[in-house]
Amino acid sequence: MNDVDKLLYEKANTYRLHADNLRWTLLGGYGAFFAAVIFQLKDNPVQQDFQTAALFFVLFCVSILYLFILAVQSWYYNLFSAYVEDCEEK
């Protein structure tokens, strides 16, 4: 393995480990966000009005956006992981 390949392997492995930490941090943040929303809804009675409907819609949009961010991050993690495995095979 030449110096360039070694450097690429080390950087890809470093980015993969960083992506792994980021994945768990984002997942923990999503869990905390979900728990906070459930806790907030449990304490406040749900009223059928426009403000409550708008709040639910905003929470739904934030949740979908968060899951989209997790999906993109997971794609990058898999990309770095595949590259590291390819480097290890060489």
Secondary structure by P-SEA (a helix, b strand, c coil): ccaaaaaaaaaaaaaaaaaaaaaaaaaaaaaaaaaaaaaaaaaccccccaaaaaaaaaaaaaaaaaaaaaaaaaaaaaaaaaaaaaaaac
